[in-house]
Amino acid sequence: MMKEIFEYRLPRELIAQYPLQEREKAHLMILYRKTRRIEETIFEKISEYIEEGDTLVLNDTRVIPARLRGVKQTGGKVEVFLLKKLSSYRWNVLLRGNIKDGQRFTIEKDRKAINVKIIRAEDRSYIAEFDTDNDSEIFSFGEVPLPPYIKRTPEKQDESFYQTVYAKKDGSVAAPTAGLHFTTDILEKLKKKGVNVAYITLHIGWASFRILKEKDKPGEEYIEITEETSNIINETKEKGNRVVAVGTSVVRALESSVINGKVHSMSGYTDLFIKPGFKFKVVEALVTNFHLPGSTHLYLVCAFAGTELIEKAYKLAVEKKYRFYSYGDAMLII
């Protein structure tokens, strides 16, 4: 791991394996960047810390059922993990199972089947060529791609709990987990208070699960920011109010879009790596979960709040037995 952030040990039992049935009842730790003070509350009270005129920015990406399990003619099992659609019929994938270039296999579910051909690309990555170009049909054979630290098979409840209530655009293989705590009631309460709610799209990729090592960089991720959203954010800042990002994905998208000090509408890929020393131009408050050691997310929050304050918060979270990672508790950094 690079030296800019801390490393920490987490008792295995603090890694949340299941969601809270009432997502808004998660712990919420409040971090004050200027005073270095920390306080604790529950997530449903977050509206008390976001002020009239502020803009809350949400990532409306939707998690696709990216993990598909198939069987070769020999009976051997194959697992395909969808990463990115490349063209009609073809997806860039991760592959588990012994399979050769050009080999075909079948994926079956609920008495239906699709056929897949595996192609080895020039860069040694894998391409899955399906016999259908209907994404909805392909997704119907998949399952929720729970992260590797959740040591169980996906269950029916994960189809809704591992998705934000405002998810709209298919494309992510991991949830924007800070947003999992919001309910429609919380969002309505914020709107009634006079808080603007705006949306960006960042499709979270497999790099979200990577632990960075020396000279590593996070992978590219696709983002969309509309002119409507960019105007709302720029007007918010001009009036002296705060831009509150929900999740590190929102921070990455907004900070990638800045030209001459303003957020611009855009669509395309970003490889921005936010780490300590980064100068934030847009975001002034951040809702985020507790992240893996060495992850790009932890680098980002250390850049935003300072490594010393984040390390203090994580030690307190372990001491108080907070729930960690995707289905875990949250913090608000202001």
URLIN-V742362 format. One record per residue. RES is the residue in three letters. OMEGA is omega in whole degrees, 0 to 359 (999 if undefined). Layout:
# URLIN-V742362
res-><RES	RES>
omega-><OMEGA	OMEGA>
This chain:
# URLIN-V742362
res-><MET	MET	LYS	GLU	ILE	PHE	GLU	TYR	ARG	LEU	PRO	ARG	GLU	LEU	ILE	ALA	GLN	TYR	PRO	LEU	GLN	GLU	ARG	GLU	LYS	ALA	HIS	LEU	MET	ILE	LEU	TYR	ARG	LYS	THR	ARG	ARG	ILE	GLU	GLU	THR	ILE	PHE	GLU	LYS	ILE	SER	GLU	TYR	ILE	GLU	GLU	GLY	ASP	THR	LEU	VAL	LEU	ASN	ASP	THR	ARG	VAL	ILE	PRO	ALA	ARG	LEU	ARG	GLY	VAL	LYS	GLN	THR	GLY	GLY	LYS	VAL	GLU	VAL	PHE	LEU	LEU	LYS	LYS	LEU	SER	SER	TYR	ARG	TRP	ASN	VAL	LEU	LEU	ARG	GLY	ASN	ILE	LYS	ASP	GLY	GLN	ARG	PHE	THR	ILE	GLU	LYS	ASP	ARG	LYS	ALA	ILE	ASN	VAL	LYS	ILE	ILE	ARG	ALA	GLU	ASP	ARG	SER	TYR	ILE	ALA	GLU	PHE	ASP	THR	ASP	ASN	ASP	SER	GLU	ILE	PHE	SER	PHE	GLY	GLU	VAL	PRO	LEU	PRO	PRO	TYR	ILE	LYS	ARG	THR	PRO	GLU	LYS	GLN	ASP	GLU	SER	PHE	TYR	GLN	THR	VAL	TYR	ALA	LYS	LYS	ASP	GLY	SER	VAL	ALA	ALA	PRO	THR	ALA	GLY	LEU	HIS	PHE	THR	THR	ASP	ILE	LEU	GLU	LYS	LEU	LYS	LYS	LYS	GLY	VAL	ASN	VAL	ALA	TYR	ILE	THR	LEU	HIS	ILE	GLY	TRP	ALA	SER	PHE	ARG	ILE	LEU	LYS	GLU	LYS	ASP	LYS	PRO	GLY	GLU	GLU	TYR	ILE	GLU	ILE	THR	GLU	GLU	THR	SER	ASN	ILE	ILE	ASN	GLU	THR	LYS	GLU	LYS	GLY	ASN	ARG	VAL	VAL	ALA	VAL	GLY	THR	SER	VAL	VAL	ARG	ALA	LEU	GLU	SER	SER	VAL	ILE	ASN	GLY	LYS	VAL	HIS	SER	MET	SER	GLY	TYR	THR	ASP	LEU	PHE	ILE	LYS	PRO	GLY	PHE	LYS	PHE	LYS	VAL	VAL	GLU	ALA	LEU	VAL	THR	ASN	PHE	HIS	LEU	PRO	GLY	SER	THR	HIS	LEU	TYR	LEU	VAL	CYS	ALA	PHE	ALA	GLY	THR	GLU	LEU	ILE	GLU	LYS	ALA	TYR	LYS	LEU	ALA	VAL	GLU	LYS	LYS	TYR	ARG	PHE	TYR	SER	TYR	GLY	ASP	ALA	MET	LEU	ILE	ILE>
omega-><176	193	189	182	183	173	180	178	183	174	185	183	178	176	186	180	179	176	168	180	172	190	182	181	178	172	174	177	181	178	178	186	185	184	183	180	178	172	185	177	174	192	184	178	184	181	179	185	178	193	174	181	174	175	176	182	184	176	186	176	179	180	177	176	197	184	181	183	183	181	176	179	179	182	179	182	178	175	178	177	183	178	185	176	183	182	178	176	189	178	168	187	160	187	174	183	182	183	185	176	179	182	181	173	186	173	182	176	178	177	174	183	169	181	184	173	180	180	177	182	181	180	177	174	182	175	174	178	183	177	174	176	179	183	180	179	177	181	182	178	185	177	182	182	178	182	187	179	171	192	176	176	179	178	184	183	180	181	177	184	178	181	176	181	181	180	186	190	180	174	184	173	173	182	168	200	178	181	182	183	183	172	177	178	179	180	178	179	179	179	179	179	181	176	174	175	182	185	166	173	168	180	186	184	181	180	178	183	184	171	186	173	183	176	176	172	176	180	177	175	184	179	172	174	182	177	178	180	181	179	179	183	180	177	178	182	179	180	179	177	187	170	183	181	175	177	179	179	178	178	182	180	184	182	176	189	188	173	181	174	181	175	179	174	182	168	183	186	175	173	182	177	181	181	182	185	179	179	182	183	188	191	180	174	187	169	183	175	175	195	180	172	177	181	177	180	180	174	183	182	174	176	185	187	186	184	183	180	180	178	177	181	181	177	178	180	177	180	182	178	172	174	187	172	196	180	185	183	189	171	173	181	184	999>
